[in-house]
Amino acid sequence: MNQQVKPFLDAVCEQVRCREVHEEIRLELGGHLEELVEMHVAAGLSEADAVSRALADMGDPLLIGQQLNQTHRPRTEWGLLAAALCLAMLGIWAMYAVDASGSGMNFFGVKLTWSAVGLALGAGLFFLDYRRLHPYSGVLYGATLAGTVLLVLYGPWVNGQPLGIGHTPILFALALAGLFATWDWRSPWALTKAVALFAAPALVYLKFSGMGAELLQFGASFTVLLVLSKPRRGQAEALAVLGLIGAGWALLRIWGTAYLRERLLYALNPFQDPMGAGYQAVQARLALQGAGWWGQGATAGLERLPEVHSDFIFPYLVYTLGWAAGAAIFLLVAFFLGRMLLALRKVRDLYGSYLITGILTLFIFRFGWNLLMAVGLLPIAGVDLPFVSHGMQGALQLALVGLVLGIFRRKDMGRSPLKTA
């Protein structure tokens, strides 16, 4: 039978460009042919006649192959890609404007370089079979934890925290996505291991309380992925109690750190100390209030507001381009997050969906905190505006978008050993 069916299957597969699904197609069509052959043999035909009849019942192999090629062809989430590129181009323009206003730095050149690096990394991850990363999730977690400790102990410190520590929540989120995608909550040690996964990085972050933003990002991605893995009711209740205890301890530790306590106290009313602890928040509010609908000019200087190239790039853009531009940025951010959510809903692979969930959580946190911080609704915590702010984070964020697009690209390109419910 295989000798008679093989030319039919070959003709089908020749029409399907995605070679990764050829074996799956052969198995599926071969099984269907076997069922038809058995039915025709039961009806009284010889095996040779039954095979011929079954092949005739299947239809034109070229047409079948063309239909399967449409089903399994790679897909691209063009809306997500367009939104990310628009934000990246906005960031490049913003750095040019900051330099043109007299920054005395080369933010524009550095931004171009990191954007090019990010696009290259994103292109590589787009074509990479992300499923190959899954077996190394534990290794990635351990390496990231060790790297975080080394950065804290031996790395150079800039602005009160180790250089590069801001990138670690990204790596932790990618590692946790792989670990929780196959987490077995029936294991007697499942709860203990989950607590340890959170406690180890959290203790490192808490030891150096200046890294509160990193702890919050890690905690957000950990919590979302843990809930997604569906712990049992008793386990969930125990984790909730431990989480509340940990949050209370963290708040007490933050309250015991003078400059962090000042940030919290002046977050809601920075005008109590407008030239001291509340200076940045006050200047950000004044910049937003004085922008007008169309701004003060594309290269208007804003020397009184520090960190306009990073933490406060949004107030700078609103001040120079106006409230209308600020509203457009809000809409672009919402569109970007919405497209990523739509991509997530269409991915059936469990590991892929966990990866996108972790990445989406990080983006929601960073966009939300930066924008709310800029308008005075959250404390200043050194969180950049993704894709727009200056620094290496923009390159990593473009790489993450490439990974999400790569996951979406493969959603119809074959079966995965891990399927969503």
ABEGO torsion letter per residue (X at the ends): XAAAAAAAAAAAAAABABAAAAAAAAAAAAAAAAAAAAAAAAAGBBAAAAAAAAAAAAEBAAAAAAAAAAAABBBBBAAAAAAAAAAAAAAAAAAAAAAAAGAGBBAAAAAAAAAAAAAAAAAAAAABBAAAAAAAAAAAAAAAAAAAAAAAAABBBBGGBBBGAAAAAAAAAAAAAAAAAABBAABAAAAAAAAAAAAAAAAAAAABAAAAAAAAAAAAAAAAAAAAAGBBAAAAAAAAAAAAAAAAAAAAAAAABAAAAAAAAAAABAAABAABAAAAAAAAAAAAAAAEAAEAEAABBBAABBGAABAAAAAAAAAAAEAAAAAAAAAAAAAAAAAAAAAAAABABAAAAAAAAAAAAAAAAAAAAAAAAAAGABBBAGBBBBGABBEAAAAAAAAAAAAAAAAAAAAAAEBBABBBX
